[in-house]
Amino acid sequence: MCLAIPGRVVGIADENGLRMGRVDFGGVVKRVCMDYVPDVQIGDYTIVHVGFALSKIDEPEALRTLEVFRQMGVLEDELADGDEAFARAAAAPQSNCPDESCAPK
């Protein structure tokens, strides 16, 4: 799964001509490209997908969305770094037929 996750901008800097930010996703801070959202400032919430901030979102909606993702159990997987995500995927039940089209009927 690959969701767009809301997070709070805690830092912004110019890095080699790109507007980059640090975004806090409820305790997990990630480096994010902020070029698509020039109006977003430190303290604002933004929706982030695959390392890019896509739009500004208000705080109540961001917090509601984060809570729903937590309840669904998808937030930790979405915020895992590469090694952690790989380890989780390797430990998950495996199937030769993930879409279940070859499962016995």
C-alpha positions in Angstrom: 0.0 0.0 0.0 1.2 3.5 -0.6 -0.9 6.2 1.1 -0.6 10.0 1.2 0.0 10.8 4.9 -0.6 14.1 6.7 2.3 15.5 8.7 3.3 18.7 10.5 6.2 20.7 8.9 8.9 21.3 11.5 11.6 22.7 9.3 12.2 24.1 5.8 15.5 24.7 4.0 16.9 25.2 0.5 18.9 22.2 -0.6 20.7 22.5 -3.9 17.8 24.7 -5.3 15.1 22.5 -3.9 12.7 23.5 -1.1 13.1 20.7 1.4 11.4 20.2 4.7 11.3 18.0 7.8 7.8 16.7 8.4 6.7 15.1 11.7 4.2 12.2 11.3 3.2 11.8 14.9 6.7 11.2 16.1 8.4 9.9 13.0 10.2 12.8 11.2 11.0 12.4 7.5 12.8 14.6 4.9 10.3 15.8 2.3 10.4 17.8 -0.9 8.3 20.9 -0.4 8.6 22.4 -4.0 5.0 21.6 -4.9 3.6 23.6 -1.9 5.3 27.0 -1.8 2.6 28.3 0.5 3.2 25.7 3.3 5.2 27.1 6.2 6.7 25.7 9.4 3.8 24.6 11.7 1.5 23.9 8.8 0.2 20.4 8.0 0.7 18.9 4.6 -0.2 15.7 2.8 2.9 13.8 1.8 3.2 11.0 -0.8 6.4 9.1 -1.6 8.5 12.0 -0.2 6.7 14.9 -1.8 4.4 17.3 -0.1 1.3 17.7 -2.3 -1.1 20.0 -0.5 -1.8 21.9 2.7 -4.3 20.5 5.1 -5.8 21.9 8.2 -4.7 20.5 11.6 -8.1 18.9 12.7 -8.4 17.0 9.4 -4.7 15.9 9.6 -5.1 14.6 13.1 -8.3 12.8 12.2 -6.7 11.1 9.2 -3.6 10.0 11.3 -5.9 8.5 13.9 -7.9 6.6 11.2 -4.7 5.3 9.7 -3.5 4.2 13.2 -6.8 2.4 13.8 -6.5 0.7 10.4 -3.0 -0.5 11.4 -1.4 1.0 8.3 0.5 4.0 9.6 3.6 2.1 10.9 4.0 0.3 7.5 3.7 3.5 5.6 6.3 5.3 7.7 8.8 2.5 7.9 12.2 3.1 6.3 13.4 0.8 3.5 15.1 -1.9 5.7 12.2 -2.0 8.2 9.6 -2.2 5.4 11.6 -5.0 3.7 11.8 -7.0 7.0 8.1 -6.6 7.6 7.3 -7.7 4.1 9.6 -10.7 4.4 7.9 -11.8 7.7 4.4 -11.5 6.2 2.6 -14.6 5.0 3.6 -15.3 1.4 1.4 -16.5 -1.4 2.1 -17.5 -5.0 -1.2 -15.9 -5.8 -1.6 -12.6 -3.9 -4.9 -11.7 -5.7 -6.3 -15.2 -4.7 -7.2 -16.0 -8.3 -5.6 -19.4 -7.9 -7.0 -20.2 -4.4 -9.2 -23.3 -4.2 -12.9 -22.6 -4.6 
